[in-house]
Amino acid sequence: MSYEIELGAYKENVDFRSRGEPEPHIRSQNIIFSCEGHRWHIKVTFRGGILRGEVPDAFIKAQKKLSIRRQQLRTFIWFIQLECLPLLEDTVTEVEFRPTSTGKRLGSKILPLRSHISKLPPDNGYNQFSGDFYYQIWEDPSRVFYPPLTKAFSVPTTLSSDLKTITEIAPGISRIRIISDVKEQDYIFKSLDKPNYHPRDSEALVHEIKNLQLFRHSPFIVQLVSVVGSTNPYYTGRSEAHSSVLRGILVEYHPGGTLEEALMAPYARSGWRKWPIQIACGLQQLHDKNIAHMDLKPSNIVIKSNNDAVIIDIGGIGFTAEWTAPEARKSGDPISLPWEARRRNDIWTYGKLLLRMVQFECDEEKVRLLHEVIDGTTKKEPNSRTELDFVVARLEQILKTSIT
């Protein structure tokens, strides 16, 4: 029987040093196992320790190197009879194994190894267990979950294979072009595939699509171009039908950069006085639909080519501690707070954002008046914070500008 193994990411618990442990007790290697025309996505996890009993100093020294720990697990995986395991279809199977000396757990079985296991290099840390391991199988809870593409997404669909990356902006965020687009227009691709993926990211993306659909043609909120889909990346190939899944979204690309970048510039951008008003209006539009942003910060404001400011990342399920109101931060889970508490959090965060933008103002009297607005939006008592409609009216008076 012929088979192939494609190596993916290797991970281990990185906190072992801070816990005073000599080695990680969890080591995982993602692979794609191809056998008889099928492809299985597998996460192989070793739980336990390699350093046990009296071992040579050279062995201990080797196990302290990540590169050696990674290579030894990768080598050992080739000796596992993966085709004999009850692997799960169209998803990621986690195969967790541990030494039999740790005791048998409910549902665990003996890990099947290939007949030539004796050829495992003597200095490989897994050699000392004489092939005695128990294993268990489940669906990998840390896998990227790709939601199914549904008719609820009443926007165009772009295939992920039609995207050409121009530049990576951040993990999971890139500037792209659609290969078939003769205009060669740039877009922002927000992808579920990223190194720091969290299962909540999939839920947040679906929320963001639904939210963006509510604000078509809004000048204050970034516009959704399409959802990005593909066949299930985990498709095993055994079933005749396979579903289409959501891989990410395309939104407008704005070349003016982010407010964060503008704040770091050594000079004030011309036309900046309309930004505080536009951001407040966009936030008010969200609140009118009972949507709290919860992650309003300079990097989530982008500047259009006409120098207008628009809000991005409106999934409503993420937050940044630094940009969260004190009472929401103390709750431990700001996203789960009642609607009114989340709305008041947004107002506080807006005040902090305005405080950062005050640096652009040179007129001392305007600075004083802007600080009055900031003080009103960042009051300690949430229910006393200034409402956004009043903020907009006051800013138009102070900054002598209007968005209409």
Order of alpha helices (4+ residues) and beta strands (2+ residues): beta-beta-beta-alpha-alpha-beta-beta-beta-beta-beta-beta-beta-alpha-beta-beta-alpha-alpha-beta-beta-alpha-alpha-alpha-alpha
